[in-house]
């Protein structure tokens, strides 16, 4: 069976960058993302608040088709990514972008190695805001600038109300079951080198 290397981190913690870099460093690696299967971002803020008040159980965040896709990939089969709709060909490695780590029961048994990027939440938020600023469409004039600032203000309000609390739950639960914990304050090259070293030790040959 093809090994599954899962990477977890808070929002803005460097998860996507590390997943991409690990896949490139290993070569012949397929990448699958939990976010392409899990529609919780479509839930209303009230639904998410109720979810947290009821214990915030990660298994209640449904990700239809994810476990089946991962099983097929471990068998060496190609799948269709429901996000972009593109085919993900089979590879010698599977790099799984999975913020819930082993806390999501349906896929926990399929993870062979879990890497947690321990990024301070203030740093992760700062990185996310910098990313928004860098990728936001160019603004022209005071009206566009105000529109962007209003959107950014809404994101921060949502972060303080909901996202931050979810990240607290994640940080409390996910690292406990990680096989490797990396210091998210390090640069990407260092994180990749450390991750690859751990992978090569645990999966020689």
Protein Blocks (a to p, Z undefined) as FASTA:
>chain_A
ZZdddddddehilmmmmmmmmmmmnopiacddfklmmcklmpcfklmmmmmmnoopaklm
ccehklmmmmmmmnopacddfklopacdddfbdcdddfklmmlmklmmmpmbdcdddddf
klmmmmmmmmmmmmgccdedjklmmmmmmmmmmmmmmmmmmmmmmmmmmmmmmmmmpcbd
cdfkbcfklmmmmmmmmmmmmmgZZ
